Amino acid sequence: MRMTRLDMLRRRLNIAAAGPDEGSWMMMFETTARVPTANGSRYLQQLCKHWSHNLKVEFSPEAGTVIFPKDARGADWPGDATLMLKAESDALECRLEASAEAQREALKGVVSSHLDRFAFREAPLQFDWRDA
């Protein structure tokens, strides 16, 4: 995926364009966790396949993206949230971008609990979320 200059500026300033009908800007709330595991690729694929039934998901064995709609499960967030996953040989990197602080906090728990379910043999995994 190629980023435009405007996309790069938005990312650097930690802002995202609002929806096409909103015409304003909103702040993004980010967090990242590097989860130690030798099975990052397996968990990434399981998680993405699981969520692909209800959410917009793209993934490969090395990376994945999940979009959580702003109105998922009756919510009313300012915008969608995005989870980006990257499998490394010794860890799974999880990066969340949310439109509200509470949305970010809720999704931390959702991601952690789902990954622990798939990693039941080594659960609980160690999530050290670092908010941006």
C-alpha positions as CSV (number, residue, x, y, z in Angstrom):
1,M,0.0,0.0,0.0
2,R,1.4,3.3,-1.1
3,M,1.1,6.4,1.2
4,T,0.6,9.9,-0.2
5,R,2.4,12.8,1.3
6,L,-0.8,13.8,3.1
7,D,-1.1,10.3,4.6
8,M,2.5,10.6,5.9
9,L,1.8,14.0,7.4
10,R,-1.3,12.7,9.1
11,R,0.6,9.8,10.5
12,R,3.4,12.0,11.8
13,L,1.0,14.5,13.4
14,N,-1.1,11.6,14.8
15,I,-4.3,12.7,13.1
16,A,-6.6,11.0,10.6
17,A,-9.1,12.3,8.2
18,A,-12.7,11.9,9.4
19,G,-15.2,10.0,7.3
20,P,-16.1,11.4,3.9
21,D,-19.3,12.9,5.1
22,E,-17.8,14.5,8.3
23,G,-15.4,17.0,6.8
24,S,-13.3,17.5,9.9
25,W,-10.2,16.0,11.5
26,M,-10.0,13.7,14.5
27,M,-7.2,12.7,16.8
28,M,-5.9,9.1,16.7
29,F,-5.1,7.2,19.9
30,E,-2.4,4.7,19.3
31,T,-0.8,1.9,21.3
32,T,1.7,-0.9,20.5
33,A,2.5,-4.2,22.2
34,R,5.4,-6.5,21.3
35,V,4.2,-9.9,22.5
36,P,7.0,-12.5,23.0
37,T,6.1,-15.8,21.3
38,A,7.7,-18.1,18.8
39,N,4.2,-18.6,17.2
40,G,3.4,-15.1,16.1
41,S,2.6,-16.1,12.5
42,R,0.2,-18.8,13.6
43,Y,-1.6,-16.6,16.1
44,L,-1.8,-13.7,13.6
45,Q,-3.4,-16.0,11.0
46,Q,-5.8,-17.6,13.4
47,L,-6.9,-14.2,14.7
48,C,-7.4,-12.7,11.3
49,K,-9.3,-15.8,10.0
50,H,-11.5,-15.6,13.1
51,W,-12.4,-11.9,12.6
52,S,-12.7,-12.1,8.8
53,H,-16.2,-13.5,9.3
54,N,-17.5,-10.2,10.7
55,L,-14.8,-7.5,10.0
56,K,-12.7,-6.2,7.1
57,V,-9.5,-8.1,7.3
58,E,-6.4,-8.5,5.1
59,F,-3.5,-10.8,6.1
60,S,-0.5,-12.9,5.1
61,P,1.6,-15.1,7.3
62,E,3.8,-12.1,8.1
63,A,1.3,-9.2,8.6
64,G,-2.4,-8.5,9.0
65,T,-4.8,-5.6,9.3
66,V,-8.2,-5.6,11.0
67,I,-10.7,-2.8,10.8
68,F,-13.1,-2.4,13.7
69,P,-16.1,-0.2,12.5
70,K,-17.0,2.8,14.6
71,D,-20.5,1.3,15.2
72,A,-19.4,-2.3,15.8
73,R,-21.6,-4.1,18.4
74,G,-23.7,-1.0,19.0
75,A,-20.8,1.3,19.7
76,D,-20.8,5.0,18.6
77,W,-17.1,5.9,18.3
78,P,-16.0,9.0,16.3
79,G,-14.3,6.7,13.7
80,D,-13.1,3.2,12.9
81,A,-10.2,1.6,14.7
82,T,-7.4,-0.4,13.0
83,L,-5.3,-3.3,14.4
84,M,-2.0,-4.0,12.5
85,L,-0.2,-7.2,13.3
86,K,3.3,-8.1,12.4
87,A,4.8,-11.6,13.0
88,E,8.5,-11.8,13.9
89,S,10.5,-14.9,14.7
90,D,10.3,-14.2,18.4
91,A,7.3,-12.0,18.8
92,L,4.0,-10.7,17.5
93,E,3.8,-6.9,17.2
94,C,0.3,-5.5,17.7
95,R,-0.5,-1.9,16.9
96,L,-3.9,-0.3,17.5
97,E,-5.1,3.1,16.1
98,A,-8.4,4.2,17.6
99,S,-10.5,7.3,17.3
100,A,-11.1,7.6,21.0
101,E,-9.1,6.8,24.1
102,A,-11.9,4.6,25.5
103,Q,-12.1,2.7,22.1
104,R,-8.3,2.1,22.3
105,E,-8.6,0.8,25.9
106,A,-11.5,-1.5,25.0
107,L,-9.7,-2.9,22.0
108,K,-6.6,-3.7,24.1
109,G,-8.7,-6.1,26.1
110,V,-10.4,-7.6,23.0
111,V,-7.1,-8.2,21.3
112,S,-5.4,-9.6,24.4
113,S,-8.3,-12.0,25.3
114,H,-8.6,-13.3,21.7
115,L,-4.9,-13.9,21.3
116,D,-4.8,-15.7,24.7
117,R,-7.6,-17.9,23.6
118,F,-5.6,-19.0,20.5
119,A,-2.4,-19.3,22.5
120,F,-4.0,-21.4,25.2
121,R,-0.8,-23.6,25.5
122,E,1.3,-20.6,26.4
123,A,-1.3,-18.2,27.8
124,P,-1.4,-15.8,29.3
125,L,0.7,-14.0,26.8
126,Q,2.7,-10.9,28.0
127,F,1.2,-7.7,26.6
128,D,3.1,-4.6,27.4
129,W,0.9,-2.0,25.8
130,R,2.7,1.3,25.2
131,D,0.4,4.2,24.4
132,A,1.6,6.9,22.0
